[in-house]
Amino acid sequence: MSSSKYLLAVALFIALANSAFALHCYQCSSLQDPKCGEHFESNDNMKVDCSRVNAPIFLFNLISGRRVNATGCMKQKLESTYGGVSHIQRSCYFGDIGRTETGCQIDPTNIAVKQSSCDVCSGDFCNASSSLTPAVVAIVLFFGMARIFS
């Protein structure tokens, strides 16, 4: 393999490895953006790198009392206690994915909202209605690179 192909392969591997370790989720609220609702329509403004997002302050002591990394993505369905208006909120998830009673909590000081459901998942952008796109791109890149270097 020539040195330029070798350098290209190493650079691609580093780029893919770096993106593989950072969790990415959609972060939005249907109160501010109707596209965030049940019939989800993503856009780049909704995408966040969860390693750059802090856990909500009310979860700080419940989780461990120290800064923690996101462990997944979540989609919450919230309902107003006054009038029953519901909305969807998507964000990074902090806590044990197997035990969602802590990480799915809503701010206890916000008495105007109650949670009707909380769905948690562990893949990139999995808190959307369809999450196959990142996996498909990675597979196509892998086979494309394998063909180039074979």
Short mmCIF file of the C-alpha atoms (twelve columns), coordinates in Angstrom:
data_MODEL
# 
_entry.id   MODEL 
# 
loop_
_atom_site.group_PDB 
_atom_site.id 
_atom_site.type_symbol 
_atom_site.label_atom_id 
_atom_site.label_alt_id 
_atom_site.label_comp_id 
_atom_site.label_asym_id 
_atom_site.label_seq_id 
_atom_site.Cartn_x 
_atom_site.Cartn_y 
_atom_site.Cartn_z 
_atom_site.pdbx_PDB_model_num 
ATOM 1   C CA . MET A 1   0.000   0.000  0.000  1 
ATOM 2   C CA . SER A 2   1.457   3.401  -0.924 1 
ATOM 3   C CA . SER A 3   2.147   5.912  1.842  1 
ATOM 4   C CA . SER A 4   -0.637  8.262  0.698  1 
ATOM 5   C CA . LYS A 5   -3.206  5.462  0.834  1 
ATOM 6   C CA . TYR A 6   -1.865  4.456  4.236  1 
ATOM 7   C CA . LEU A 7   -2.187  8.025  5.565  1 
ATOM 8   C CA . LEU A 8   -5.700  8.296  4.140  1 
ATOM 9   C CA . ALA A 9   -6.708  5.035  5.822  1 
ATOM 10  C CA . VAL A 10  -5.266  6.160  9.185  1 
ATOM 11  C CA . ALA A 11  -6.988  9.560  8.944  1 
ATOM 12  C CA . LEU A 12  -10.309 7.928  8.091  1 
ATOM 13  C CA . PHE A 13  -9.938  5.448  10.947 1 
ATOM 14  C CA . ILE A 14  -9.214  8.251  13.441 1 
ATOM 15  C CA . ALA A 15  -12.181 10.287 12.209 1 
ATOM 16  C CA . LEU A 16  -14.533 7.313  12.444 1 
ATOM 17  C CA . ALA A 17  -13.182 6.265  15.850 1 
ATOM 18  C CA . ASN A 18  -13.592 9.779  17.213 1 
ATOM 19  C CA . SER A 19  -17.193 9.996  16.040 1 
ATOM 20  C CA . ALA A 20  -17.885 6.473  17.279 1 
ATOM 21  C CA . PHE A 21  -17.059 7.379  20.888 1 
ATOM 22  C CA . ALA A 22  -19.114 10.580 21.005 1 
ATOM 23  C CA . LEU A 23  -22.842 10.092 21.479 1 
ATOM 24  C CA . HIS A 24  -25.084 12.302 19.368 1 
ATOM 25  C CA . CYS A 25  -28.777 12.935 19.971 1 
ATOM 26  C CA . TYR A 26  -31.548 15.199 18.809 1 
ATOM 27  C CA . GLN A 27  -32.316 17.992 21.261 1 
ATOM 28  C CA . CYS A 28  -35.522 19.935 20.743 1 
ATOM 29  C CA . SER A 29  -38.975 20.657 22.102 1 
ATOM 30  C CA . SER A 30  -42.193 20.643 20.110 1 
ATOM 31  C CA . LEU A 31  -43.227 23.776 22.036 1 
ATOM 32  C CA . GLN A 32  -40.526 25.736 20.186 1 
ATOM 33  C CA . ASP A 33  -40.405 23.670 16.990 1 
ATOM 34  C CA . PRO A 34  -43.450 21.726 15.739 1 
ATOM 35  C CA . LYS A 35  -41.095 19.496 13.684 1 
ATOM 36  C CA . CYS A 36  -39.941 17.986 17.000 1 
ATOM 37  C CA . GLY A 37  -43.391 16.480 17.652 1 
ATOM 38  C CA . GLU A 38  -44.725 12.968 17.115 1 
ATOM 39  C CA . HIS A 39  -44.211 13.299 13.355 1 
ATOM 40  C CA . PHE A 40  -40.527 14.125 13.695 1 
ATOM 41  C CA . GLU A 41  -38.669 15.989 10.940 1 
ATOM 42  C CA . SER A 42  -35.007 16.405 11.827 1 
ATOM 43  C CA . ASN A 43  -32.700 19.209 10.860 1 
ATOM 44  C CA . ASP A 44  -29.072 19.981 11.676 1 
ATOM 45  C CA . ASN A 45  -30.020 22.561 14.332 1 
ATOM 46  C CA . MET A 46  -31.502 19.756 16.458 1 
ATOM 47  C CA . LYS A 47  -28.317 17.634 16.472 1 
ATOM 48  C CA . VAL A 48  -26.075 17.816 19.546 1 
ATOM 49  C CA . ASP A 49  -22.859 16.148 20.661 1 
ATOM 50  C CA . CYS A 50  -23.829 14.865 24.119 1 
ATOM 51  C CA . SER A 51  -20.234 15.098 25.367 1 
ATOM 52  C CA . ARG A 52  -20.733 18.867 25.233 1 
ATOM 53  C CA . VAL A 53  -24.052 18.821 27.121 1 
ATOM 54  C CA . ASN A 54  -24.229 18.906 30.913 1 
ATOM 55  C CA . ALA A 55  -26.711 16.820 32.870 1 
ATOM 56  C CA . PRO A 56  -29.642 18.845 34.215 1 
ATOM 57  C CA . ILE A 57  -28.714 20.348 37.585 1 
ATOM 58  C CA . PHE A 58  -31.582 18.582 39.382 1 
ATOM 59  C CA . LEU A 59  -30.071 15.210 38.356 1 
ATOM 60  C CA . PHE A 60  -26.586 16.129 39.605 1 
ATOM 61  C CA . ASN A 61  -26.930 14.685 43.136 1 
ATOM 62  C CA . LEU A 62  -29.188 11.817 42.065 1 
ATOM 63  C CA . ILE A 63  -26.629 10.429 39.631 1 
ATOM 64  C CA . SER A 64  -23.376 10.757 41.553 1 
ATOM 65  C CA . GLY A 65  -22.719 14.337 42.580 1 
ATOM 66  C CA . ARG A 66  -20.129 14.778 39.822 1 
ATOM 67  C CA . ARG A 67  -20.078 15.498 36.103 1 
ATOM 68  C CA . VAL A 68  -21.251 12.481 34.145 1 
ATOM 69  C CA . ASN A 69  -21.390 11.727 30.455 1 
ATOM 70  C CA . ALA A 70  -24.597 11.046 28.613 1 
ATOM 71  C CA . THR A 71  -25.364 7.349  28.274 1 
ATOM 72  C CA . GLY A 72  -28.110 7.563  25.672 1 
ATOM 73  C CA . CYS A 73  -30.809 9.634  24.054 1 
ATOM 74  C CA . MET A 74  -34.373 10.125 25.217 1 
ATOM 75  C CA . LYS A 75  -37.751 11.223 23.990 1 
ATOM 76  C CA . GLN A 76  -40.157 12.453 26.652 1 
ATOM 77  C CA . LYS A 77  -43.840 13.099 26.273 1 
ATOM 78  C CA . LEU A 78  -44.788 15.834 28.709 1 
ATOM 79  C CA . GLU A 79  -48.192 17.170 29.623 1 
ATOM 80  C CA . SER A 80  -49.213 20.475 31.144 1 
ATOM 81  C CA . THR A 81  -50.969 20.041 34.485 1 
ATOM 82  C CA . TYR A 82  -53.074 23.073 33.554 1 
ATOM 83  C CA . GLY A 83  -55.119 22.260 30.490 1 
ATOM 84  C CA . GLY A 84  -53.504 18.967 29.521 1 
ATOM 85  C CA . VAL A 85  -51.560 20.309 26.513 1 
ATOM 86  C CA . SER A 86  -48.908 17.740 25.618 1 
ATOM 87  C CA . HIS A 87  -45.572 18.169 23.886 1 
ATOM 88  C CA . ILE A 88  -42.477 16.150 22.971 1 
ATOM 89  C CA . GLN A 89  -38.978 16.837 24.235 1 
ATOM 90  C CA . ARG A 90  -35.890 15.090 22.828 1 
ATOM 91  C CA . SER A 91  -32.469 15.261 24.482 1 
ATOM 92  C CA . CYS A 92  -29.389 13.456 25.758 1 
ATOM 93  C CA . TYR A 93  -30.017 10.945 28.557 1 
ATOM 94  C CA . PHE A 94  -27.976 10.832 31.758 1 
ATOM 95  C CA . GLY A 95  -28.197 7.760  33.946 1 
ATOM 96  C CA . ASP A 96  -28.524 4.000  33.774 1 
ATOM 97  C CA . ILE A 97  -30.379 3.036  30.595 1 
ATOM 98  C CA . GLY A 98  -31.677 -0.086 32.309 1 
ATOM 99  C CA . ARG A 99  -33.167 1.909  35.205 1 
ATOM 100 C CA . THR A 100 -34.855 4.974  33.764 1 
ATOM 101 C CA . GLU A 101 -36.604 6.180  36.920 1 
ATOM 102 C CA . THR A 102 -33.664 8.498  37.709 1 
ATOM 103 C CA . GLY A 103 -32.581 9.722  34.267 1 
ATOM 104 C CA . CYS A 104 -36.129 10.254 33.016 1 
ATOM 105 C CA . GLN A 105 -37.082 12.545 35.865 1 
ATOM 106 C CA . ILE A 106 -38.315 16.005 35.062 1 
ATOM 107 C CA . ASP A 107 -37.362 19.094 37.031 1 
ATOM 108 C CA . PRO A 108 -39.206 18.746 40.380 1 
ATOM 109 C CA . THR A 109 -39.499 22.538 40.675 1 
ATOM 110 C CA . ASN A 110 -41.595 22.660 37.497 1 
ATOM 111 C CA . ILE A 111 -45.011 21.776 38.915 1 
ATOM 112 C CA . ALA A 112 -46.784 22.822 35.709 1 
ATOM 113 C CA . VAL A 113 -45.589 19.724 33.817 1 
ATOM 114 C CA . LYS A 114 -45.965 15.986 34.309 1 
ATOM 115 C CA . GLN A 115 -44.390 13.211 32.276 1 
ATOM 116 C CA . SER A 116 -46.598 10.711 30.469 1 
ATOM 117 C CA . SER A 117 -43.802 8.664  28.853 1 
ATOM 118 C CA . CYS A 118 -40.031 8.471  28.487 1 
ATOM 119 C CA . ASP A 119 -38.307 6.371  25.825 1 
ATOM 120 C CA . VAL A 120 -34.550 5.814  26.176 1 
ATOM 121 C CA . CYS A 121 -32.119 4.399  23.609 1 
ATOM 122 C CA . SER A 122 -28.351 4.120  23.227 1 
ATOM 123 C CA . GLY A 123 -27.436 4.795  19.593 1 
ATOM 124 C CA . ASP A 124 -26.580 7.992  17.750 1 
ATOM 125 C CA . PHE A 125 -29.714 9.995  16.936 1 
ATOM 126 C CA . CYS A 126 -31.865 7.087  18.112 1 
ATOM 127 C CA . ASN A 127 -34.432 9.437  19.680 1 
ATOM 128 C CA . ALA A 128 -35.935 10.070 16.247 1 
ATOM 129 C CA . SER A 129 -38.610 8.081  14.503 1 
ATOM 130 C CA . SER A 130 -35.998 6.448  12.261 1 
ATOM 131 C CA . SER A 131 -32.344 5.997  13.156 1 
ATOM 132 C CA . LEU A 132 -30.977 3.842  10.332 1 
ATOM 133 C CA . THR A 133 -29.189 6.626  8.444  1 
ATOM 134 C CA . PRO A 134 -25.965 6.810  10.549 1 
ATOM 135 C CA . ALA A 135 -25.547 3.018  10.444 1 
ATOM 136 C CA . VAL A 136 -26.111 2.889  6.691  1 
ATOM 137 C CA . VAL A 137 -23.523 5.631  6.092  1 
ATOM 138 C CA . ALA A 138 -20.934 3.801  8.232  1 
ATOM 139 C CA . ILE A 139 -21.536 0.508  6.396  1 
ATOM 140 C CA . VAL A 140 -21.256 2.129  2.955  1 
ATOM 141 C CA . LEU A 141 -18.039 3.916  3.996  1 
ATOM 142 C CA . PHE A 142 -16.556 0.683  5.327  1 
ATOM 143 C CA . PHE A 143 -17.218 -1.294 2.156  1 
ATOM 144 C CA . GLY A 144 -16.112 1.619  -0.029 1 
ATOM 145 C CA . MET A 145 -12.787 1.861  1.800  1 
ATOM 146 C CA . ALA A 146 -12.348 -1.925 1.702  1 
ATOM 147 C CA . ARG A 147 -12.783 -1.848 -2.067 1 
ATOM 148 C CA . ILE A 148 -10.292 1.013  -2.492 1 
ATOM 149 C CA . PHE A 149 -7.598  -0.706 -0.442 1 
ATOM 150 C CA . SER A 150 -8.053  -4.222 -1.793 1 
# 
